[in-house]
């Protein structure tokens, strides 16, 4: 008689099974062995036994006769586990990419925290990712000891350090209350809106100021003398105090206001007193050394007695603005630390208004440059004094306008001269890389200023010197300041927090998003400058004369495509700053400044004097293209060898492919209108409108045909806001 096959038969009511070769079911054992725990990484080769799916009675009729079914009832129907195949394909994701579609539609944003909200923000209430949590928990963070604690020991006295207080027990969750209209987040958004509006109005009034200055002095040697004198105070301020003030002293000011018992008032008074004394000494030395400074900045102007006399007079009126620049910055940062953000952004508008009114009076008395033909040899001394005094008055009004806001914030200035022994020397050492960064940048500016003024004088034409270069660069840089800076202002908190959490993947994704989002506007705008630079400048600078305006237009065209690497450089450097790395940006700036200076010198030597400065404008973009290649490789290595390069390059390449035919057709239409109607204000306006419509239409059509994801997302967002 055959023995029953216990391996198949031994299924008890509880689903257990006797080992192979053991006693039949029902023949209990004194010490049953527990089966070993299954290994999740090992699967039995004979686990899928086909006989287990058949009727057990067909295997052993004798065992079937002896088997007690009453003691071992079969399991109820439907409880048998379904057999699982040994190998199976993973389930396809809900929003799998379709290889047949070139530009994929992004999946909808999931509910709750996701990859795009990696830091614990509430996806239902967050306004700016990374900012809500930072603002709402700022007051709960305990100050940590740092290297700057000795800067304000006088405010703490000599009491022993208090013992750390125990962590308070969490309060029970209160019942949810309806949201209020105020709060920290709404206050932050309101402050951001005020700052953004103030910055935009300040830039617009600053642009109007350049139009009035060009209309009053022209774009020849007289305009260059004022531009050099006006640039000199800013350069000296940044080289001496400005860089360190913004990078080291101001952060310590904010920290002291948060941690000191007196709200950091003693440290603020000490810092403001130190800055005022230092800048006062710098101003006195600079005013006496004005002829030497003009000679160092522009030997061409210094070599012309008439131009040198006008430039030195302008400089002695402008150099005292160094003092008011520094005072304005410190006062503004004191207000920012106390939650008052609007004053620092809006007061420069007063400066621009004062300068605009001053030059307007000059034009009212003497006429515009095109009407009077005024030069360095014919400008009256009264006119020079009027323009110099108006420029100084604008900075004075800008600085004094901060005082009512300081008093409203509860700050009272009391001079403090107890600087020694408070670690200011050590604080200065921390700013060395920033100071070197500024030095490298300003060295390139000095070289370009010298070469541009020399080329402008040698050409003998209007619109071929340093003033034309500065005006074209101002127009060229406005999209960067409005678009790229705004995009990165929203992403920078996320990048910094991801870097702090040592999450290079999140840093890479945010850098890639910033590059692609800004490229949607930066790439077509750069091609628009290339195609329509001449009608833009002949419209805006018509008061300076057609020759000068046309020269500025050619410089704007030369600057045009350099806007793309200039914007990319700004975004990539934010990645280094997120890791608190200021040394790499310094080295990168040295390379950019060296390439710019060398290429500008080649343009000055090889090109005719009329086109030398136009070549320098193109060299500016070339220098940043070289800098982007170096910075990109270093950041990619910093993030583990991946910077999402294929996606970023594909986006920029497709945007350029869409912009190229748009620029060709738009530029052809614009120049055709200029040829038919002339380069006057009316003809330039019609040419700009016609060329702009053609350029935008062709670009949008080509981008839609190429299914550029970022363009589709932007159009969808606009339609959603418009309710269509």
Long-range contacts (C-beta under 8 A, 24 or more apart in sequence): 1-62, 2-60, 2-62, 2-63, 3-63, 4-60, 4-62, 4-63, 4-66, 4-67, 5-59, 5-60, 5-63, 8-51, 8-52, 8-56, 8-59, 9-56, 9-59, 9-60, 9-63, 9-67, 11-72, 12-72, 13-72, 13-73, 13-75, 15-75, 24-63, 24-66, 25-67, 25-68, 25-71, 25-72, 26-68, 26-71, 26-72, 43-86, 48-83, 48-86, 53-83, 101-707, 102-706, 102-707, 103-706, 103-707, 103-708, 103-709, 103-712, 104-709, 105-709, 105-712, 106-709, 106-713, 115-509, 118-498, 118-503, 118-506, 119-494, 119-497, 119-498, 119-501, 125-179, 127-185, 127-189, 128-188, 128-189, 128-490, 128-493, 129-493, 129-494, 130-493, 130-494, 130-497, 131-185, 131-188, 131-493, 132-185, 134-493, 134-497, 135-184, 135-185, 135-188, 136-184, 136-185, 143-255, 143-258, 143-259, 146-255, 147-426, 148-252, 148-255, 148-423, 148-427, 150-422, 150-423, 151-252, 151-256, 151-267, 151-422, 151-423, 151-424, 151-427, 152-256, 152-260, 152-264, 152-266, 152-267, 152-422, 153-422, 154-266, 154-418, 154-422, 155-256, 155-260, 155-261, 155-262, 155-266, 155-267, 156-260, 156-261, 187-339, 191-339, 191-341, 191-342, 192-341, 194-341, 194-342, 194-345, 194-346, 195-341, 195-342, 195-345, 196-486, 197-345, 198-342, 198-344, 198-345, 198-346, 198-349, 199-345, 200-482, 201-346, 201-349, 202-345, 202-346, 202-348, 202-349, 202-352, 203-478, 203-481, 203-482, 205-348, 205-349, 205-352, 205-353, 205-356, 206-348, 206-352, 206-474, 207-474, 207-475, 207-478, 208-352, 208-356, 209-352, 209-355, 209-356, 209-359, 210-470, 210-471, 210-474, 211-540, 211-541, 211-543, 212-355, 212-356, 212-359, 212-360, 212-363, 213-355, 213-359, 214-369, 214-467, 214-471, 214-541, 214-543, 214-544, 214-548, 215-359, 215-363, 215-368, 215-369, 215-370, 215-541, 215-543, 215-544, 216-359, 216-362, 216-363, 216-366, 216-368, 216-369, 216-387, 217-369, 217-374, 217-467, 218-369, 218-370, 218-374, 218-462, 218-544, 218-545, 218-548, 219-462, 219-463, 219-465, 219-467, 219-468, 219-471, 219-541, 219-544, 219-545, 219-548, 219-549, 219-551, 219-552, 220-375, 220-456, 220-461, 220-462, 220-463, 220-465, 220-467, 220-548, 221-301, 221-304, 221-307, 221-375, 221-376, 221-456, 221-457, 221-465, 222-307, 222-310, 222-369, 222-374, 222-375, 222-376, 222-379, 223-369, 223-465, 223-467, 224-298, 224-301, 224-452, 224-453, 224-456, 224-457, 224-465, 224-466, 224-467, 225-301, 225-307, 225-310, 225-311, 225-314, 225-376, 226-311, 226-314, 226-387, 226-467, 227-466, 227-467, 227-470, 228-294, 228-297, 228-298, 228-301, 228-311, 228-315, 228-449, 228-453, 228-466, 229-294, 229-311, 229-314, 229-315, 229-317, 229-318, 230-314, 230-318, 230-391, 231-297, 231-445, 231-449, 231-470, 232-293, 232-294, 232-297, 232-315, 232-318, 232-319, 233-286, 233-318, 233-319, 233-320, 233-321, 233-322, 233-325, 234-325, 235-297, 235-442, 235-445, 235-446, 236-282, 236-286, 236-293, 236-319, 236-322, 237-279, 237-322, 237-325, 237-326, 238-438, 238-442, 239-438, 239-439, 239-442, 240-278, 240-282, 241-275, 241-278, 241-279, 241-282, 241-326, 242-325, 242-326, 242-329, 242-438, 243-431, 243-434, 243-435, 243-437, 243-438, 244-428, 244-431, 244-434, 244-435, 245-275, 245-326, 245-329, 245-330, 246-329, 246-434, 247-431, 247-434, 247-582, 248-427, 248-428, 248-430, 248-431, 248-434, 249-427, 249-431, 250-329, 250-330, 250-333, 252-427, 253-330, 253-333, 253-334, 253-337, 254-333, 254-336, 254-337, 257-334, 257-337, 257-338, 258-337, 263-338, 264-337, 265-411, 265-412, 266-416, 268-330, 268-334, 268-411, 269-413, 269-414, 269-415, 269-416, 270-416, 270-418, 270-419, 270-422, 271-330, 272-327, 272-330, 272-331, 272-334, 272-413, 273-415, 273-416, 273-417, 274-419, 274-424, 275-326, 275-327, 275-330, 276-323, 276-326, 276-327, 278-326, 279-322, 279-323, 279-325, 279-326, 279-327, 280-323, 282-322, 282-323, 283-319, 283-320, 283-322, 283-323, 286-319, 286-322, 287-316, 287-319, 287-320, 290-315, 290-316, 290-319, 296-446, 297-446, 297-449, 297-450, 298-449, 298-450, 298-453, 298-454, 298-466, 299-450, 299-454, 300-450, 300-453, 300-454, 300-457, 301-453, 304-376, 304-457, 306-376, 306-377, 307-376, 310-376, 310-379, 310-384, 313-381, 313-384, 313-385, 313-388, 314-384, 314-387, 314-388, 314-391, 316-388, 317-385, 317-387, 317-388, 317-389, 317-391, 317-392, 318-388, 318-391, 318-392, 320-392, 321-391, 321-392, 321-395, 324-395, 324-396, 324-398, 324-399, 325-395, 325-399, 327-399, 328-395, 328-398, 328-399, 328-402, 331-399, 331-402, 331-403, 331-406, 332-402, 334-406, 334-409, 334-411, 335-402, 335-405, 335-406, 335-409, 338-409, 338-410, 338-411, 340-405, 340-408, 340-409, 343-401, 343-402, 343-405, 344-402, 347-398, 347-399, 347-401, 347-402, 348-398, 350-394, 350-397, 350-398, 350-401, 351-394, 351-395, 351-397, 351-398, 352-394, 353-394, 354-390, 354-393, 354-394, 354-397, 355-390, 355-391, 355-394, 357-390, 358-386, 358-387, 358-389, 358-390, 358-391, 358-393, 358-394, 359-387, 359-390, 361-386, 361-390, 362-386, 362-387, 368-543, 369-543, 369-544, 369-545, 370-543, 370-544, 370-545, 433-582, 433-583, 433-586, 434-582, 434-586, 436-586, 437-582, 437-585, 437-586, 437-589, 440-586, 440-589, 440-590, 440-593, 441-589, 441-593, 443-593, 443-597, 444-592, 444-593, 444-594, 444-596, 444-597, 447-596, 447-597, 447-600, 447-601, 448-596, 448-597, 448-600, 448-616, 451-600, 451-601, 451-603, 451-604, 451-612, 451-613, 451-616, 452-612, 452-613, 452-616, 454-604, 455-604, 455-609, 455-612, 455-613, 455-616, 456-609, 456-613, 458-609, 459-608, 459-609, 459-610, 459-612, 460-609, 461-547, 461-551, 461-610, 462-544, 462-545, 462-547, 462-548, 462-551, 463-544, 463-545, 463-547, 463-548, 463-549, 463-550, 463-551, 463-552, 464-551, 464-609, 464-610, 464-612, 464-613, 465-613, 466-613, 468-548, 468-551, 468-552, 468-555, 468-613, 469-555, 469-613, 469-616, 469-617, 471-537, 471-541, 471-552, 472-533, 472-537, 472-552, 472-553, 472-555, 472-556, 472-559, 472-617, 473-555, 473-559, 473-617, 473-620, 475-529, 475-536, 475-537, 475-540, 475-556, 476-529, 476-556, 476-559, 476-560, 476-562, 476-563, 477-566, 479-521, 479-522, 479-525, 479-563, 480-522, 480-563, 480-566, 480-567, 480-570, 483-518, 483-521, 483-522, 483-525, 483-567, 484-518, 484-522, 484-567, 484-570, 484-571, 485-570, 487-514, 487-517, 487-518, 488-514, 488-518, 488-570, 488-571, 488-574, 491-574, 492-574, 492-578, 495-574, 495-575, 495-578, 496-578, 498-578, 499-575, 499-578, 499-579, 504-638, 504-639, 504-640, 507-575, 507-578, 507-639, 508-639, 508-642, 508-643, 508-644, 509-644, 511-571, 511-572, 511-574, 511-575, 511-635, 511-643, 511-644, 512-643, 512-644, 512-647, 512-648, 514-571, 514-574, 515-568, 515-571, 515-572, 515-648, 515-651, 515-652, 516-647, 516-648, 516-651, 516-710, 517-710, 518-567, 518-571, 519-564, 519-567, 519-651, 519-652, 519-655, 519-710, 520-655, 520-708, 520-710, 520-711, 520-714, 522-563, 522-564, 522-567, 523-564, 523-652, 523-655, 523-656, 523-659, 524-655, 524-658, 524-659, 524-662, 524-695, 524-696, 524-699, 525-563, 526-560, 526-561, 526-562, 526-563, 526-564, 526-659, 527-560, 527-561, 527-656, 527-659, 527-660, 527-662, 527-663, 527-695, 527-699, 528-560, 528-663, 528-666, 528-692, 528-695, 529-556, 529-557, 529-559, 529-560, 529-561, 529-563, 530-557, 530-560, 530-561, 530-663, 530-667, 531-662, 531-663, 531-664, 531-666, 531-667, 531-670, 531-691, 531-695, 532-666, 532-667, 532-670, 532-687, 532-688, 532-691, 532-692, 532-695, 533-557, 533-559, 533-560, 534-670, 534-671, 534-674, 534-679, 535-670, 535-673, 535-674, 535-679, 535-684, 535-685, 535-687, 535-688, 535-691, 536-684, 536-688, 538-674, 538-679, 538-680, 538-681, 538-684, 539-681, 539-684, 539-685, 539-688, 542-680, 542-681, 542-684, 546-679, 546-680, 549-679, 550-679, 551-610, 551-614, 554-611, 554-614, 555-613, 555-614, 555-617, 556-617, 558-614, 558-615, 558-617, 558-618, 559-617, 559-618, 559-620, 559-621, 560-621, 561-621, 562-617, 562-618, 562-620, 562-621, 562-622, 562-624, 562-625, 563-621, 564-621, 564-652, 565-621, 565-624, 565-625, 565-627, 565-628, 566-621, 566-624, 568-628, 568-632, 569-624, 569-627, 569-628, 569-631, 572-628, 572-631, 572-632, 572-635, 573-631, 575-635, 575-638, 575-639, 576-631, 576-634, 576-635, 576-638, 579-638, 581-638, 584-631, 584-634, 585-631, 588-627, 588-630, 588-631, 588-634, 589-627, 591-626, 591-627, 591-630, 592-623, 592-624, 592-626, 592-627, 593-623, 595-619, 595-622, 595-623, 595-626, 595-627, 596-620, 596-622, 596-623, 599-623, 651-708, 651-709, 651-710, 654-703, 654-706, 654-708, 655-703, 655-708, 657-702, 657-706, 658-699, 658-702, 658-703, 658-706, 658-708, 659-699, 661-698, 661-702, 662-694, 662-695, 662-696, 662-697, 662-698, 662-699, 662-702, 663-695, 665-694, 665-695, 665-698, 666-691, 666-692, 666-694, 666-695, 666-696, 666-698, 667-691, 667-695, 669-694
